[in-house]
Amino acid sequence: MSLEASTFEKAAIANSVFGGTTYPDALTYTLKLFSNTVTLAGVGTEIATAGYAALSITNNLTNFPTTGTGIKSNAIALDMTTLTADSPEIVSAGLFDEFGNLRYRKVFAAPFIIENGQYYSLGIADLTFTAS
């Protein structure tokens, strides 16, 4: 799942590189699923269904090893909780920092549903960030 940088993320990078401000590293990310397209400002309708919980991901070298290519990916599988009811259609996903800032988003090519008893999972290298 290749991700698009948010407005916050683009500004943070530009300000760090050109403005002398320190880039705001996140200690933890939260992956959230949305029933509409989460905007680049981080506004959207997070799904609400029985058993759903956003996934907390520690930002460390175990989960996201160092890269020398400008492409960074998750090194472990990321599994969300098992649903106890069918989800609404999932249109997009957002990766937020611990302060609630959207850092990256993904708008899926085709909406999908997670059925009762299933969970959403990202395999190794499914969460990919490309510096461009």
Secondary structure as UniProt FT lines:
FT   STRAND          4..5
FT   HELIX           7..18
FT   STRAND          28..34
FT   TURN            40..41
FT   TURN            50..51
FT   STRAND          55..58
FT   TURN            61..63
FT   STRAND          71..73
FT   STRAND          78..79
FT   STRAND          90..97
FT   TURN            98..99
FT   STRAND          102..112
FT   TURN            116..117
FT   STRAND          121..122
FT   TURN            124..125
FT   STRAND          128..130
//
